[in-house]
Each structure stands twice: as C-alpha cells, then as structure tokens.
Amino acid sequence: LDSSKLYDRNFEFNNVMVYPHVQWLREAEVKHGRVCMLAFVGMVVQQLYQIPGLPQEPDWAKALDACYNDPVAQLGLVQ
C-alpha cells in the first residue's frame, strides 16, 4: 500500500491516526442528537398510541419483549 491508501483510511504513512475534520465531527454530533430526540419522542408517543393489530404494550421497557412473543410482530422485526 502506498501512503495515499493509508491516508484514505485515516492513517498517515507511519500508521499514526489522522483526526477527522472538525466540520465532519460537528455534523455527526448534530445528526446523532436529532436521532436521539426522535427516539425520545417515539418512546413518549408509544405510551399514548399503539398501532392496531400489533401488541398493545404502553411500557416502552416491555414493548420489545411483547413484539418477540407475538408472531405477527415478529414479521416486522425480521424486516
């Protein structure tokens, strides 16, 4: 491998880590923050509204176990 291949993988020619650009880190932080906010909204909405035909479990901590036990919901987990 020449040094250009190693540099593409965030390493210099002597295998020292090259840190990513600050702008990329900033965008990644914003993206992960938005995903966390969406997940929290999903947890809150799940206590108020459930999809008809799927297991009715308002407690978000027990909802995954209910989906594993229901044969219809297992089809959605496989996808």
C-alpha positions as CSV (number, residue, x, y, z in Angstrom):
1,L,0.0,0.0,0.0
2,D,1.2,3.5,-0.8
3,S,0.7,6.4,1.5
4,S,-2.4,7.6,-0.3
5,K,-4.3,4.4,0.5
6,L,-3.3,4.7,4.2
7,Y,-4.3,8.3,4.3
8,D,-7.7,7.5,2.9
9,R,-8.2,5.2,5.9
10,N,-7.4,8.0,8.4
11,F,-3.8,6.9,8.9
12,E,-0.6,8.6,7.9
13,F,2.2,6.7,6.3
14,N,3.7,5.6,9.7
15,N,0.3,4.4,11.0
16,V,-0.4,7.4,13.2
17,M,-4.1,8.3,13.4
18,V,-5.2,11.3,11.5
19,Y,-8.1,13.1,13.2
20,P,-11.2,13.9,11.0
21,H,-12.2,17.4,10.1
22,V,-14.0,19.5,12.7
23,Q,-16.9,20.2,10.3
24,W,-17.5,16.4,9.9
25,L,-17.4,15.9,13.7
26,R,-19.9,18.8,14.1
27,E,-22.3,17.3,11.5
28,A,-22.1,13.9,13.1
29,E,-22.9,15.4,16.6
30,V,-25.9,17.2,15.2
31,K,-27.1,14.0,13.4
32,H,-26.8,11.9,16.5
33,G,-28.6,14.5,18.6
34,R,-31.5,14.5,16.2
35,V,-31.7,10.7,16.2
36,C,-31.8,10.7,20.0
37,M,-34.5,13.4,20.0
38,L,-36.6,11.4,17.6
39,A,-36.2,8.2,19.7
40,F,-37.3,10.0,22.8
41,V,-40.4,11.3,21.0
42,G,-41.1,7.8,19.9
43,M,-40.9,6.5,23.4
44,V,-43.4,9.1,24.7
45,V,-45.8,8.7,21.8
46,Q,-45.8,4.9,22.3
47,Q,-47.4,5.3,25.7
48,L,-50.3,7.2,24.2
49,Y,-50.9,5.5,20.9
50,Q,-50.3,1.9,19.6
51,I,-50.6,0.5,16.1
52,P,-53.8,-1.6,15.8
53,G,-53.0,-5.3,15.2
54,L,-49.7,-5.2,17.0
55,P,-49.1,-6.0,20.7
56,Q,-50.6,-3.3,22.9
57,E,-47.8,-2.5,25.4
58,P,-47.6,1.1,26.6
59,D,-44.5,0.5,28.7
60,W,-41.5,1.0,26.4
61,A,-39.3,-1.2,28.5
62,K,-41.6,-4.2,27.9
63,A,-42.6,-3.5,24.3
64,L,-39.7,-5.3,22.7
65,D,-40.4,-8.5,24.7
66,A,-44.1,-8.2,23.7
67,C,-43.1,-8.0,20.0
68,Y,-40.8,-11.0,20.3
69,N,-43.7,-13.1,21.7
70,D,-46.2,-12.0,19.1
71,P,-46.0,-14.0,15.8
72,V,-47.4,-11.1,13.7
73,A,-45.0,-8.6,15.2
74,Q,-42.0,-10.9,14.5
75,L,-42.5,-10.4,10.8
76,G,-41.9,-6.6,11.3
77,L,-38.8,-7.3,13.4
78,V,-37.3,-9.6,10.6
79,Q,-37.7,-6.9,8.0
